[in-house]
Amino acid sequence: MPELSHRRRLLVLGICCMSLLLVSLDNTVLNVALPSLRRDLGASVAGLQWTIDAYTLVLASLLMLAGSTADRIGRRKVFRTGLVLFTLGSALCSLAPSLGWLIVFRMVQAVGGSMLNPVAMSIITNVFTEPKARARAIGVWGGVVGISMAAGPMIGGVLVDTVGWRSIFWINLPVGLAALLLTMRYVPESRAPRPRRVDPVGQLLVIVLLGCLTYAIIEAPDAGLTSPLILSFAGAALAALTGLLLYEPRRAEPLIDLRFFRSAPFSGATMIAVSAFAALGGFLFLNTLYLQEVRGLSAFGAGLWMLPMALMTFLFAPLSGRLVASKGPRLPLLLAGVTMTASGLLFAAFEAEASEPLLFTGYVVFGLGFGLVNAPITNTAVSGMPRAQAGVAAAVASTSRQIGQTLGVAVIGAVLAAGVRVGGDIDGFVAASGPAWWVITGCGVAVLLVGAATTGRWAARTARCTAARLEAAGTAPASAANHQHRTT
């Protein structure tokens, strides 16, 4: 990739952030529209889960493939294709005649989405090569999530209340087209000097693992935990996981290089991403149904209530990026763990839904914690991988996020479906959703404990040892040494 001017680098960052805004805005807007979808299409709680998880499931399954393909044939080329597919999928979603077709078209969106965020992150990684500049760029990247969380409920609420739920997909069309034109004009092409080979068996095992696990979790409340159907899908997921663990180490260039997980910071970033985004997926799913179905608010009113959480994410994501650049990932991760745990406890132990001041506080505290967690996840995961494999590195971080969100919606929705009748009174919802809030609290505790364990001196030693082994094997993460002093 040729050396770019500072202004051109910022422009590329802005274009990449547009793709993140496109995907993130779509998810936050859709959450506000869930009750309208339920009424218009006759969806059950499981059906609402599938409108979200069909997207995140396909996304998580294909991110690795998209990242390695971008490294091989060209990042701009794959990024451009992703924009086309995502925009087309959005147009199809707006025309969906039934819930089944909406889920299918959401999967088309996801195929395009899998080519956007990880590839955009690999472009950023190759454009911003200096560690501090990269950390600041990732902080801006994380801030876009806050913008989408702030704008999504508001925009979605207005559109759903005035035009209808189909209009929420229209807003992707102008943004997608603008990003496509700017990409063709300003984003430089780049490839890895030695891209990885395709791993079709590993790809198939990932799809089977995630698909079967998600299906078993979502459908368990209706079918029963011990039903032959659920046990079959759970067994298939376990078999696929076993296959991955046995098959991937045998390949010279696997889809998932398990050797990188010997580094505690890299493994920690992956586990924290799953936990944090599981908490986010469950948090948004619960509160969307609660505010509209139980409190009886309009979509716009629900968006206003969620605004404090979104604003905190918007404000603290860039701050987290600056903290990572100056002090390393430990401080923002610990603060994120504490605040996300505190927010979960407000709902789980103090029934924040029944008190408006506590409800407001819970939203503010959760948004603060989630804003802090994104930058250290991305920076640690990307910094510990070779620049030449930046697409795969970004895909690992993005896959962890999507797996977390998929499992969060699946598990929280299943817990809720087992104990609440949507449309019931506040007291009934508070009682039935208590176990779900304890799950979210546990996710916050996981962020805190894993963050503390994987950012200390012991963790730094494991990263150095892993880097040495990989260097001896000829696949050393060149930038690993550059970030390890930040973890001590």
Long-range contacts (C-beta under 8 A, 24 or more apart in sequence): 1-126, 1-127, 1-188, 1-189, 1-190, 2-188, 4-127, 4-188, 8-186, 9-127, 9-128, 11-186, 12-123, 12-124, 12-127, 12-186, 12-187, 12-188, 13-124, 13-127, 13-128, 13-137, 13-140, 13-141, 15-179, 15-182, 15-183, 15-186, 15-187, 16-120, 16-121, 16-123, 16-124, 16-141, 16-187, 17-120, 17-140, 17-141, 17-144, 18-175, 18-178, 18-179, 18-182, 19-79, 19-82, 19-83, 19-116, 19-117, 19-120, 19-179, 20-116, 20-117, 20-120, 20-141, 20-144, 20-145, 20-148, 21-144, 21-147, 21-148, 21-175, 22-83, 22-86, 22-116, 22-172, 22-175, 22-176, 22-179, 23-86, 23-113, 23-116, 23-117, 24-144, 24-145, 24-148, 24-149, 24-152, 25-148, 25-151, 25-152, 25-155, 25-171, 25-172, 25-175, 26-90, 26-109, 26-168, 26-169, 26-172, 27-52, 27-55, 27-148, 27-152, 28-148, 28-149, 28-151, 28-152, 28-153, 28-156, 28-284, 28-310, 29-152, 29-153, 29-155, 29-156, 29-159, 29-168, 29-171, 30-156, 30-168, 31-152, 31-153, 31-156, 31-284, 31-285, 31-288, 32-152, 32-153, 32-156, 32-157, 32-160, 32-168, 32-288, 32-299, 32-302, 32-303, 33-156, 33-160, 33-165, 33-168, 33-299, 34-285, 34-288, 34-289, 34-292, 35-288, 35-289, 35-292, 35-293, 35-299, 36-160, 36-164, 36-165, 36-299, 37-99, 37-102, 37-165, 38-422, 40-164, 40-165, 41-98, 41-99, 41-102, 42-99, 43-99, 44-417, 45-413, 45-416, 45-417, 45-422, 46-218, 46-219, 46-221, 46-222, 46-413, 46-417, 47-99, 48-285, 48-289, 48-413, 49-218, 49-285, 49-409, 49-410, 49-413, 49-414, 50-103, 50-218, 51-99, 51-102, 51-103, 51-106, 52-281, 52-285, 52-405, 52-409, 53-214, 53-218, 53-406, 53-409, 53-410, 54-103, 54-104, 54-106, 54-107, 54-110, 55-106, 55-107, 55-109, 55-110, 55-113, 56-110, 56-281, 56-402, 56-405, 56-406, 56-409, 57-110, 57-210, 57-211, 57-214, 57-402, 57-406, 58-107, 58-110, 58-111, 58-114, 59-110, 59-113, 59-114, 59-398, 59-402, 60-210, 60-399, 60-402, 60-403, 60-406, 61-114, 61-203, 61-206, 61-207, 61-210, 61-211, 62-110, 62-111, 62-114, 63-114, 63-117, 63-118, 63-395, 63-398, 63-399, 63-402, 64-203, 64-206, 64-255, 64-256, 64-392, 64-395, 64-396, 64-399, 65-114, 65-198, 65-203, 65-255, 66-114, 66-115, 66-118, 66-119, 66-391, 66-395, 67-118, 67-119, 67-122, 67-391, 67-392, 67-393, 67-394, 67-395, 67-398, 68-195, 68-196, 68-198, 68-255, 68-389, 68-391, 68-392, 68-395, 69-391, 70-115, 70-118, 70-119, 70-122, 70-391, 71-122, 71-191, 71-192, 71-195, 71-196, 71-388, 71-389, 71-390, 71-391, 71-392, 72-191, 72-192, 72-195, 72-196, 73-191, 74-189, 74-190, 74-191, 75-119, 75-122, 75-123, 75-126, 75-189, 75-190, 75-191, 75-391, 76-123, 76-183, 76-187, 76-188, 76-189, 76-190, 77-189, 78-115, 78-119, 79-115, 79-116, 79-119, 79-120, 79-123, 79-183, 79-187, 80-180, 80-183, 80-184, 81-112, 81-115, 82-112, 82-113, 82-114, 82-115, 82-116, 82-119, 83-112, 83-116, 83-176, 83-179, 83-180, 83-183, 84-112, 84-180, 85-109, 85-111, 85-112, 85-115, 86-112, 86-113, 86-116, 86-172, 86-176, 87-112, 87-172, 87-173, 87-176, 87-177, 87-180, 88-112, 90-169, 90-170, 90-172, 90-173, 90-176, 91-169, 91-173, 93-166, 93-169, 94-166, 94-167, 94-169, 94-170, 95-166, 96-166, 117-394, 117-398, 118-391, 118-394, 118-395, 118-397, 118-398, 118-399, 119-391, 119-394, 120-394, 121-378, 121-382, 121-390, 121-394, 121-397, 121-398, 122-390, 122-391, 122-393, 122-394, 123-187, 123-190, 125-382, 125-387, 125-390, 125-393, 125-394, 126-190, 126-387, 126-390, 129-387, 131-325, 131-383, 131-479, 131-482, 131-483, 132-325, 132-326, 134-379, 134-382, 134-383, 135-321, 135-322, 135-324, 135-325, 135-375, 135-379, 136-321, 136-322, 136-325, 137-321, 138-321, 138-324, 138-375, 138-378, 138-379, 138-382, 139-317, 139-318, 139-319, 139-320, 139-321, 139-322, 139-324, 139-325, 139-375, 140-318, 140-321, 141-321, 141-374, 141-375, 141-378, 142-317, 142-318, 142-320, 142-321, 142-371, 142-374, 142-375, 142-378, 143-314, 143-317, 143-318, 143-321, 145-313, 145-317, 145-374, 146-310, 146-311, 146-312, 146-313, 146-314, 146-315, 146-316, 146-317, 146-367, 146-371, 147-314, 149-306, 149-309, 149-310, 149-313, 149-314, 149-367, 150-307, 150-310, 150-311, 150-313, 150-314, 151-310, 152-303, 152-310, 153-302, 153-303, 153-304, 153-306, 153-307, 153-310, 154-300, 154-303, 154-304, 154-307, 156-299, 156-303, 157-298, 157-299, 157-300, 157-301, 157-302, 157-303, 157-304, 158-300, 158-303, 160-299, 160-300, 161-298, 161-299, 161-300, 192-388, 192-389, 192-390, 192-391, 193-388, 194-388, 195-389, 196-253, 196-389, 196-392, 197-252, 197-253, 199-248, 199-251, 199-253, 199-254, 199-255, 201-247, 202-244, 202-247, 202-248, 202-251, 202-254, 202-255, 202-256, 203-255, 205-240, 205-243, 205-244, 205-247, 206-240, 206-244, 206-255, 206-256, 208-236, 208-237, 208-239, 208-240, 209-237, 209-240, 209-241, 209-244, 210-403, 210-406, 212-236, 212-237, 212-240, 213-237, 213-407, 214-406, 214-407, 214-410, 217-407, 217-410, 217-411, 217-414, 218-410, 218-413, 218-414, 220-414, 221-414, 221-417, 221-418, 222-417, 256-396, 257-392, 257-475, 259-466, 259-469, 259-470, 259-473, 260-384, 260-385, 260-396, 260-466, 260-470, 260-477, 262-462, 262-465, 262-466, 262-469, 263-384, 263-462, 263-463, 263-466, 263-467, 263-480, 264-453, 264-454, 264-458, 264-459, 264-462, 264-463, 265-329, 265-380, 265-384, 265-454, 265-455, 265-459, 265-460, 265-462, 265-463, 265-483, 265-484, 265-487, 266-380, 266-381, 266-384, 266-385, 266-463, 266-466, 267-454, 268-380, 268-450, 268-451, 268-453, 268-454, 268-455, 268-459, 269-376, 269-377, 269-378, 269-380, 269-381, 269-384, 269-397, 269-400, 269-454, 270-381, 270-396, 270-397, 270-400, 271-400, 271-446, 271-450, 271-454, 272-333, 272-373, 272-376, 272-377, 272-446, 272-447, 272-450, 272-451, 273-377, 273-381, 273-397, 273-400, 273-401, 273-404, 274-400, 274-401, 274-403, 274-404, 274-407, 275-404, 275-443, 275-444, 275-446, 275-447, 275-450, 276-336, 276-340, 276-370, 276-373, 276-374, 276-377, 276-401, 276-404, 276-443, 276-447, 277-400, 277-401, 277-402, 277-403, 277-404, 277-405, 277-408, 278-404, 278-405, 278-407, 278-408, 278-411, 278-440, 278-443, 279-340, 279-344, 279-366, 279-370, 279-404, 279-408, 279-440, 279-443, 279-444, 279-447, 280-370, 280-404, 280-405, 280-408, 281-404, 281-405, 281-406, 281-407, 281-408, 281-409, 281-412, 282-408, 282-409, 282-411, 282-412, 282-436, 282-439, 282-440, 282-443, 283-366, 283-408, 283-440, 285-408, 285-409, 285-412, 285-413, 285-416, 286-412, 286-416, 286-433, 286-436, 286-437, 286-440, 287-363, 289-416, 289-422, 290-353, 290-429, 290-433, 293-422, 293-423, 294-353, 294-423, 294-424, 294-425, 294-426, 294-429, 295-426, 305-359, 305-363, 306-363, 308-360, 308-363, 308-364, 308-367, 309-363, 309-364, 309-366, 309-367, 309-370, 310-367, 311-367, 312-364, 312-365, 312-366, 312-367, 312-368, 312-370, 312-371, 313-367, 313-368, 313-370, 313-371, 314-371, 315-371, 316-367, 316-368, 316-371, 316-372, 317-371, 317-372, 317-374, 317-375, 319-371, 319-372, 320-371, 320-372, 320-373, 320-374, 320-375, 320-376, 321-375, 321-379, 323-372, 323-375, 324-375, 324-376, 324-379, 324-486, 327-486, 328-455, 328-485, 328-486, 328-487, 328-488, 329-375, 329-376, 329-379, 329-380, 329-451, 329-455, 329-486, 329-487, 330-451, 330-452, 330-455, 330-456, 330-487, 332-372, 332-373, 332-375, 332-376, 333-372, 333-373, 333-376, 333-447, 333-448, 333-451, 333-452, 333-455, 334-448, 334-451, 334-452, 335-369, 335-372, 336-369, 336-370, 336-372, 336-373, 336-376, 336-447, 336-448, 336-451, 337-369, 337-444, 337-445, 337-446, 337-447, 337-448, 337-449, 337-451, 337-452, 338-369, 338-444, 338-448, 339-365, 339-366, 339-368, 339-369, 339-372, 339-444, 340-365, 340-366, 340-369, 340-370, 340-373, 340-443, 340-444, 340-447, 340-448, 341-441, 341-444, 341-445, 341-447, 341-448, 342-369, 342-444, 343-369, 343-440, 343-444, 344-437, 344-438, 344-440, 344-441, 344-442, 344-443, 344-444, 345-441, 347-433, 347-437, 347-440, 348-434, 348-437, 348-438, 348-440, 348-441, 351-430, 351-434, 353-426, 353-429, 353-430, 353-433, 354-426, 354-427, 354-430, 369-444, 369-447, 373-447, 376-451, 377-401, 379-483, 380-483, 380-487, 383-479, 383-480, 383-482, 383-483, 384-463, 384-477, 384-479, 384-480, 384-483, 385-477, 385-479, 386-475, 386-476, 386-477, 386-478, 386-479, 387-478, 387-479, 388-478, 408-443, 411-439, 412-436, 412-439, 412-440, 415-439, 454-487, 455-487, 456-487, 456-488, 457-488, 459-487, 460-484, 460-485, 460-487, 460-488, 463-487
